Amino acid sequence: MSRTGASDPCVGQTLCQPVVAAKMSGEMDKPLISCRMVDSDSSLAEAPSEAPKVGILGSGDFARSLATRLVGSGFSVVVGSRNPKRTVGLFPSAAQVTFQEDAVGSPEVIFVAVFREHYSSLCGLSDQLGGKILVDVSNPTEQEHLQHRESNAEYLASLFPTCTVVKAFNVVSAWTLQAGPRDGNRQVPICSDQPEAKRTVSDLAHAMGFTPVDMGSLASAREVEAMPLRLLPGWKVPTILALGLFIFFYVYNFVRDVLQPYVQEGKNKFYKLPLSVVNTTLPCVAYVLLSLVYLPGVLAATLQLWRGTKYRRFPDWLDHWLQHRKQIGLLSFFCASLHAAYSVCLPVRLSYRYDLVNLAIKQVLTNKSHLWVEENVWRMEIYLSLGVLALGTLSLLAVTSLPSIANSLSWREFSFVQSSLGFVALVLSTLHTLTYGWTRAFEESRYKFYLPPTFTLTLLVPCVVILAKSLFLLPCLSRRLAKIRRGWEKNSAVKFTLPTDHPRAQKTSHV
């Protein structure tokens, strides 16, 4: 069974120059696998019969989303299915759904949207597929990736030696195909042994609104297929770092605020564990993480000043640290946001209400009609204001780190937000911490089990970063660092040779 729609002639189109499809309805913004399928919308444009034809073998979720995207990009799509009568209603009305042997005849580019174990079922089509470009979009499971030495694309190429196999679109989800590249990653890694086939699939990806990335020969397919198996690879180290800091500060606060009163004073304050101790820990983690975002930049600048050049590699640990700054900053914002939410919940606790009532009764018993400490009132007002300002600045950093926002900013704007405003956020956080601590670091009663207040531990790294950045603002250091980053090297000279007809033959200059 086949399904075709009316068409208007469009002469002179090639695969690399797809025709522009008519305006598509709002159904393109909805998931294809929802209850109301795209084909039920008669306003979906049908591709002209002379549009570049692309074949799809398979009728799963990915094949349906792929067909929808191709139709929307101006291609004529023919879908090969083992049971076209059952699957025809799942595809756009502009797509032709037929049997597999009928679908592979005319298209030069055919997407193989079936699992690896079903590749052998296509061997009966080997004669018809000869000389065509097969685009493998499959992904192995983690177990299959470890079990098989060859990639799915290489296995497909071994089954169809007369075809050119291209690995592509396996990192793109069905939702991204359905909603468009604006809602997902635009990059599409492509690899193949034939440059011409890669160029054809790259042009097709461009026409669909994606950005092709040449990954080399088909031997790279195993690496391309491993990409979807990685779960947040750039977040592993920052997450472990944040978790380690949280455990350390949580245990430290537990010893000071819960264990010490229980051991030395016989007071049971274990009720603080779920909320109060957590809320004391979160700002410590957020503050230290924020300082760790800017510490590697300080270390890198120090190394460049010491070496007198920018052309020597940083140590591997520093290089990796620099690459993880974005994730560390986002985790800092996450912890700071949780701290703000937890702080709002503090007055709602029953323990807080009991303490408030007990304080009022105690005030009545001691015949105190007015309890007001001007210094503490001002300190708390300033402390809260600085905290809100710091969180607001952190929010700007987090928002501008999103690719959709970062891509709309110029490099100067992005650098200003991430560097200058980031340093402002660190200074505000430091003032917030100092206002909270006030004179507590100098009060003997604040040292529980001889352990200093928690905020004193968090101040170490941020103060070092702020001091170092302040020193780099000095003209003697800032100018030298700017020269190094523009290519100047210590104890070296760059020779400029003037034209031969110039009266001066040569000039040596220190850049």
Solvent accessible surface area in square Angstrom, and as a share of the most:
residue,aa,sasa,rsa
1,M,111,0.49
2,S,64,0.42
3,R,71,0.26
4,T,97,0.56
5,G,32,0.31
6,A,93,0.72
7,S,47,0.31
8,D,107,0.55
9,P,110,0.69
10,C,34,0.21
11,V,126,0.73
12,G,64,0.61
13,Q,63,0.28
14,T,73,0.42
15,L,38,0.19
16,C,64,0.38
17,Q,115,0.51
18,P,30,0.19
19,V,11,0.06
20,V,144,0.83
21,A,19,0.15
22,A,67,0.52
23,K,187,0.79
24,M,42,0.19
25,S,33,0.21
26,G,51,0.49
27,E,12,0.05
28,M,15,0.07
29,D,78,0.40
30,K,100,0.42
31,P,60,0.37
32,L,3,0.02
33,I,94,0.48
34,S,42,0.27
35,C,141,0.84
36,R,137,0.50
37,M,37,0.16
38,V,3,0.01
39,D,24,0.12
40,S,69,0.44
41,D,19,0.10
42,S,110,0.71
43,S,66,0.43
44,L,4,0.02
45,A,15,0.11
46,E,62,0.28
47,A,13,0.10
48,P,24,0.15
49,S,74,0.48
50,E,87,0.39
51,A,6,0.05
52,P,12,0.08
53,K,68,0.29
54,V,0,0.00
55,G,0,0.00
56,I,0,0.00
57,L,1,0.00
58,G,8,0.07
59,S,32,0.21
60,G,37,0.36
61,D,65,0.34
62,F,44,0.18
63,A,1,0.01
64,R,25,0.09
65,S,2,0.02
66,L,0,0.00
67,A,0,0.00
68,T,0,0.00
69,R,41,0.15
70,L,0,0.00
71,V,1,0.01
72,G,21,0.20
73,S,17,0.11
74,G,0,0.00
75,F,0,0.00
76,S,17,0.11
77,V,3,0.01
78,V,5,0.03
79,V,0,0.00
80,G,0,0.00
81,S,4,0.02
82,R,183,0.67
83,N,60,0.31
84,P,2,0.01
85,K,149,0.63
86,R,179,0.65
87,T,9,0.05
88,V,22,0.13
89,G,33,0.32
90,L,53,0.26
91,F,0,0.00
92,P,1,0.00
93,S,17,0.11
94,A,12,0.09
95,A,0,0.00
96,Q,49,0.22
97,V,0,0.00
98,T,6,0.03
99,F,86,0.36
100,Q,25,0.11
101,E,85,0.38
102,D,90,0.47
103,A,1,0.01
104,V,0,0.00
105,G,48,0.46
106,S,73,0.47
107,P,1,0.01
108,E,103,0.46
109,V,1,0.00
110,I,1,0.00
111,F,0,0.00
112,V,1,0.00
113,A,19,0.15
114,V,25,0.15
115,F,133,0.55
116,R,29,0.10
117,E,109,0.49
118,H,73,0.33
119,Y,0,0.00
120,S,66,0.42
121,S,70,0.45
122,L,2,0.01
123,C,51,0.31
124,G,73,0.70
125,L,14,0.07
126,S,42,0.27
127,D,137,0.71
128,Q,79,0.35
129,L,1,0.00
130,G,36,0.34
131,G,59,0.57
132,K,16,0.07
133,I,27,0.13
134,L,1,0.00
135,V,0,0.00
136,D,0,0.00
137,V,11,0.06
138,S,10,0.07
139,N,53,0.27
140,P,9,0.06
141,T,79,0.46
142,E,114,0.51
143,Q,141,0.62
144,E,51,0.23
145,H,28,0.13
146,L,139,0.69
147,Q,124,0.55
148,H,54,0.24
149,R,230,0.84
150,E,69,0.31
151,S,2,0.01
152,N,4,0.02
153,A,0,0.00
154,E,50,0.22
155,Y,55,0.21
156,L,0,0.00
157,A,27,0.21
158,S,72,0.47
159,L,49,0.25
160,F,2,0.01
161,P,111,0.70
162,T,92,0.53
163,C,14,0.09
164,T,33,0.19
165,V,7,0.04
166,V,0,0.00
167,K,0,0.00
168,A,0,0.00
169,F,0,0.00
170,N,5,0.03
171,V,47,0.27
172,V,8,0.05
173,S,58,0.37
174,A,29,0.23
175,W,111,0.39
176,T,11,0.07
177,L,0,0.00
178,Q,1,0.01
179,A,2,0.02
180,G,0,0.00
181,P,11,0.07
182,R,144,0.52
183,D,75,0.39
184,G,33,0.31
185,N,105,0.54
186,R,121,0.44
187,Q,98,0.43
188,V,0,0.00
189,P,10,0.06
190,I,2,0.01
191,C,0,0.00
192,S,2,0.01
193,D,90,0.46
194,Q,94,0.42
195,P,85,0.53
196,E,111,0.50
197,A,5,0.04
198,K,27,0.12
199,R,127,0.46
200,T,18,0.11
201,V,0,0.00
202,S,25,0.16
203,D,40,0.21
204,L,0,0.00
205,A,0,0.00
206,H,112,0.50
207,A,33,0.26
208,M,2,0.01
209,G,30,0.28
210,F,4,0.02
211,T,60,0.35
212,P,26,0.17
213,V,49,0.28
214,D,100,0.52
215,M,57,0.25
216,G,29,0.28
217,S,53,0.34
218,L,12,0.06
219,A,75,0.58
220,S,30,0.19
221,A,0,0.00
222,R,75,0.27
223,E,81,0.36
224,V,0,0.00
225,E,2,0.01
226,A,14,0.11
227,M,56,0.25
228,P,59,0.37
229,L,51,0.25
230,R,113,0.41
231,L,160,0.79
232,L,107,0.53
233,P,91,0.57
234,G,23,0.22
235,W,69,0.24
236,K,138,0.58
237,V,90,0.52
238,P,0,0.00
239,T,65,0.38
240,I,106,0.54
241,L,61,0.30
242,A,12,0.09
243,L,103,0.51
244,G,40,0.38
245,L,31,0.15
246,F,57,0.24
247,I,95,0.48
248,F,107,0.45
249,F,8,0.03
250,Y,54,0.21
251,V,80,0.46
252,Y,24,0.09
253,N,1,0.00
254,F,49,0.21
255,V,33,0.19
256,R,20,0.07
257,D,40,0.21
258,V,0,0.00
259,L,57,0.29
260,Q,13,0.06
261,P,7,0.05
262,Y,109,0.42
263,V,93,0.53
264,Q,111,0.49
265,E,96,0.43
266,G,62,0.60
267,K,102,0.43
268,N,105,0.54
269,K,53,0.23
270,F,74,0.31
271,Y,110,0.42
272,K,45,0.19
273,L,50,0.25
274,P,96,0.61
275,L,42,0.21
276,S,25,0.16
277,V,2,0.01
278,V,23,0.13
279,N,13,0.07
280,T,45,0.26
281,T,0,0.00
282,L,8,0.04
283,P,36,0.23
284,C,11,0.06
285,V,0,0.00
286,A,7,0.06
287,Y,13,0.05
288,V,14,0.08
289,L,0,0.00
290,L,3,0.02
291,S,0,0.00
292,L,22,0.11
293,V,18,0.10
294,Y,23,0.09
295,L,27,0.14
296,P,0,0.00
297,G,24,0.23
298,V,10,0.06
299,L,58,0.29
300,A,9,0.07
301,A,4,0.03
302,T,67,0.39
303,L,33,0.16
304,Q,23,0.10
305,L,28,0.14
306,W,186,0.65
307,R,44,0.16
308,G,0,0.00
309,T,13,0.07
310,K,78,0.33
311,Y,136,0.52
312,R,142,0.52
313,R,178,0.65
314,F,46,0.19
315,P,43,0.27
316,D,90,0.47
317,W,148,0.52
318,L,0,0.00
319,D,40,0.21
320,H,100,0.45
321,W,54,0.19
322,L,32,0.16
323,Q,114,0.51
324,H,29,0.13
325,R,94,0.34
326,K,94,0.40
327,Q,29,0.13
328,I,5,0.03
329,G,18,0.17
330,L,39,0.20
331,L,28,0.14
332,S,0,0.00
333,F,56,0.23
334,F,114,0.47
335,C,12,0.07
336,A,15,0.11
337,S,39,0.25
338,L,59,0.29
339,H,34,0.15
340,A,35,0.27
341,A,54,0.42
342,Y,63,0.24
343,S,40,0.26
344,V,112,0.65
345,C,61,0.36
346,L,45,0.23
347,P,70,0.44
348,V,95,0.55
349,R,59,0.22
350,L,110,0.55
351,S,26,0.17
352,Y,87,0.33
353,R,121,0.44
354,Y,135,0.51
355,D,82,0.43
356,L,99,0.49
357,V,83,0.47
358,N,89,0.46
359,L,88,0.44
360,A,52,0.41
361,I,90,0.45
362,K,133,0.56
363,Q,41,0.18
364,V,112,0.64
365,L,143,0.71
366,T,72,0.42
367,N,141,0.72
368,K,115,0.49
369,S,114,0.74
370,H,141,0.63
371,L,94,0.47
372,W,144,0.51
373,V,77,0.44
374,E,96,0.43
375,E,96,0.43
376,N,70,0.36
377,V,46,0.27
378,W,152,0.53
379,R,25,0.09
380,M,83,0.37
381,E,108,0.48
382,I,74,0.38
383,Y,32,0.12
384,L,99,0.49
385,S,60,0.39
386,L,25,0.13
387,G,18,0.17
388,V,106,0.61
389,L,96,0.48
390,A,8,0.06
391,L,49,0.24
392,G,38,0.37
393,T,15,0.09
394,L,10,0.05
395,S,36,0.23
396,L,93,0.46
397,L,16,0.08
398,A,11,0.09
399,V,71,0.41
400,T,13,0.07
401,S,13,0.08
402,L,90,0.45
403,P,86,0.54
404,S,84,0.54
405,I,64,0.32
406,A,26,0.20
407,N,126,0.64
408,S,85,0.55
409,L,52,0.26
410,S,59,0.38
411,W,192,0.68
412,R,209,0.76
413,E,86,0.39
414,F,56,0.23
415,S,39,0.25
416,F,113,0.47
417,V,21,0.12
418,Q,47,0.21
419,S,54,0.35
420,S,49,0.32
421,L,39,0.19
422,G,0,0.00
423,F,44,0.19
424,V,66,0.38
425,A,0,0.00
426,L,0,0.00
427,V,46,0.26
428,L,28,0.14
429,S,14,0.09
430,T,9,0.05
431,L,80,0.40
432,H,30,0.13
433,T,17,0.10
434,L,83,0.41
435,T,12,0.07
436,Y,79,0.30
437,G,0,0.00
438,W,109,0.38
439,T,67,0.39
440,R,49,0.18
441,A,23,0.18
442,F,175,0.73
443,E,64,0.29
444,E,156,0.70
445,S,86,0.56
446,R,92,0.34
447,Y,85,0.32
448,K,50,0.21
449,F,64,0.26
450,Y,205,0.78
451,L,53,0.26
452,P,39,0.25
453,P,7,0.04
454,T,12,0.07
455,F,18,0.07
456,T,36,0.21
457,L,66,0.33
458,T,3,0.02
459,L,23,0.11
460,L,125,0.62
461,V,41,0.24
462,P,0,0.00
463,C,57,0.34
464,V,74,0.43
465,V,0,0.00
466,I,35,0.18
467,L,113,0.56
468,A,17,0.13
469,K,51,0.21
470,S,50,0.32
471,L,85,0.42
472,F,34,0.14
473,L,135,0.67
474,L,82,0.41
475,P,76,0.48
476,C,95,0.57
477,L,53,0.26
478,S,40,0.26
479,R,170,0.62
480,R,84,0.31
481,L,15,0.08
482,A,51,0.40
483,K,92,0.39
484,I,0,0.00
485,R,120,0.44
486,R,198,0.72
487,G,20,0.19
488,W,30,0.10
489,E,60,0.27
490,K,84,0.36
491,N,143,0.73
492,S,43,0.28
493,A,50,0.39
494,V,69,0.39
495,K,135,0.57
496,F,100,0.41
497,T,107,0.62
498,L,49,0.25
499,P,87,0.55
500,T,147,0.85
501,D,128,0.66
502,H,66,0.29
503,P,126,0.79
504,R,149,0.54
505,A,78,0.60
506,Q,110,0.49
507,K,116,0.49
508,T,76,0.44
509,S,37,0.24
510,H,131,0.58
511,V,69,0.40
